[in-house]
Amino acid sequence: MWRAVSTGLVEGALRRSFSEIQAACISTSALTSEAAAAVDGLRQKLASGPNFDEFIMGGDLKDKYSVEAHGWKEKKRKPDWMKRKVLPGGEKYLAIKTKLRELKLSTVCEEAKCPNIGECWGGGDGHTATATIMLMGDTCTRGCRFCAVKTSRAPPPLDADEPENVSKAIAAWGLDYVVLTSVDRDDISDGEQGDSSPQLDIVCDELECEGRGRLLVEALVPDFSGNQEAIELVAKSGLDVFAHNIETVERLTPEVRDRRANYKQTLEVLATAKRLGVRVTKSSIMLGCGETQEEVIDTMKALRAVGVDVVTLGQYMRPTKKHMAVTDFVTPEAFDAYAKIAESLGFMYVASGPMVRSSYRAGELFLKNALKNKEAQAPSA
């Protein structure tokens, strides 16, 4: 009898336990389904939500990205952040100008109406006063719509004394880092288009900064119409930084640059220089030409894809009423955001700001130290 009662109690308990376990499993299954649905919902939200680039450029910054530029005839002030910090003048400024005139040399600082000329030539804040010398004369065969450099289909012939005069100017200034640039000369043969190379050879091989080691040279070069031999001549001249500006985004290239300039050709020039062993490659992007944020980011990605190490971003400023109009003035906050994006892409150095230009001295100071560190770390032959 007790066995029967005991058996019945056990069976009843087991049935109740089984029912409770079943209910618990159903409840857990329901919870698991709800959790899975919540996770799927979150994934979908993330997929459709902002990516890293949008996160940095998003939120309040989208409303503070830029201000619309006024027309040439409209009497409206530029934004406060577009004011010059240092006006041209002073002893060092006059000394550089006098030496340039004496040696019949041109600079991109003057020809392109650079807003930083007072800061760079004046040598303020303890930095060395310097100018970016323009090789092969002051007249270009191309007519980019943003550029103030003189243009002509038949510029004057090359000056045979220019290489020696460039060396004299650099020696007189006592520099340990110099930037040399060049006009385009489509009027001369492909081989001669590498004529900036002899100047670079003289500067790189013969000039030494007394007590400070070898002179470091940055060359801001044209595209040489994509001619590989001309690019190789310059890339192997002994320079330290090979710079070639992409200027703007791909969509706007035909409107902003001369018809002979090409977005993909620029990328190929930079890629070729890197393949030839140039230590540092560099390029620059102008903002305020009608580009979108996504296009700027895509251009930076394209530059990184061909191995460009340094990128600068600055505000386009219309030099005369005959030149392309400014669409908008990009805010300093937006330039800072672009700098963060560029750094996340892996650029060795980024200079981004309304008044930044390709040869801006902040980049020169960084590159000088970076290159010297590389030399110190390199194994001796």
Secondary structure, DSSP 8 states (H G I E B T S, - for coil): -HHHHHHHHHHHHHHHHHHHHHHHHHHHHHHHHHHHHHHHHHHHHHHHS--HHHHHH-THHHHTSEEE---TTS-----GGGS-SS-S-SHHHHHHHHHHHHTT-EEHHHHTT-TTHHHHHHTGGG------EEES-SEES---TT--SEE-SS-----TTHHHHHHHHHHHHT-SEEEEEE---TTS-TTGGGTHHHHHHHHHHH-EETTTEE-EEEEE---GGG-HHHHHHHHTTT-SEEE---BS-TTTHHHHS-TT--HHHHHHHHHHHHHTT-SEEEEEEEESSS--HHHHHHHHHHHHHTT--EEEEEE----STTS----EEE-HHHHHHHHHHHHHTT-SEEEESTT--TT-HHHHHHHHHHHHHHHHHS---
